[in-house]
């Protein structure tokens, strides 16, 4: 399915089967000399077929097409190796690109999950069911690394790169000041809340996210084009809703914790989740992974605010109120 949003700006809807996200919005800007595709979909046949169909309908020559990847997650970059040509430029965040360094592995994340309460058996199931593991690109192309404030010009569009860490450490939004368009990636979504997780105590993902929301809150914007679901116009109003959502989640974490001493995994089990399961035990293992990562992000934020303490004297890290 293709939508024309503005002159020479289109959306191709890429299905994401068995994902709560449902679909990815891949944006295409057509120009006389070069085209630009923003985000691609999972490295899956169904995604590739939808992308190919959309590009054929738009008469896109991939040899005259560049790519902008808003962040490192597989639903946004998975197809890049199947689409890129020798003449393509691939714009990608300098920070998020580090996850593809050859000396980076999943092991530190797995170790971190174990000390936060995941069983090793569940962990291996979670890894092999993780979409980032299953549907990532087959090969990694050469990236044109971008930083906060860089400009990408395609035809009549001039896109300023805005570093907005939180959803990932190097997430990039794109802002066309003249046209007042914001491509928000997964930083600001309208129908659902972006997933904010933490798999390292060195990163305060929620604090970074809230600061990144403030960074873009007052931009003059006529339309926001997110990575998933519907377009919207009230950027400031949606940001205020997201900030309130996370305040409510922080309060819920404190309520679950109470006067107890608990692991992040057990705290996640006590929180409310928008998943059609009667109990935590019934959660798909991948959803337990996402839930625990989100719980840790809120716990790390509370710790940084001096409202709870982290206990590291046992094999399993726990949290408790002061």
Secondary structure, 3 states (H helix, E strand, C coil): CEEEEECCEEEEEEECCCCCCCEEEEEEECCCCCEEEECCCCCCHHHHHHHHHHHHHCCCCHHHEEEEECCCCHHHHCCHHHHCCCCCCEEEECCHHHHHCCCCCCHHHHHHHHHCCCCHHHHHHHHHCCHHHHCCCCCCCCCEEECCCCEEEECCEEEEEEECCCCCCCCEEEEECCCCEEEEECCCCCCCCCCCCCCCCCCCHHHHHHHHHHHHCCCCCCEEEECCCCCECCHHHHHHHHHHHHHHHHHHHHHHHCCCEECHHHHHHHCCCCCCCCCHHHCCHHHHHHHHHHHHHHHHHHHHCCCEEEECCCCCCEEEEC
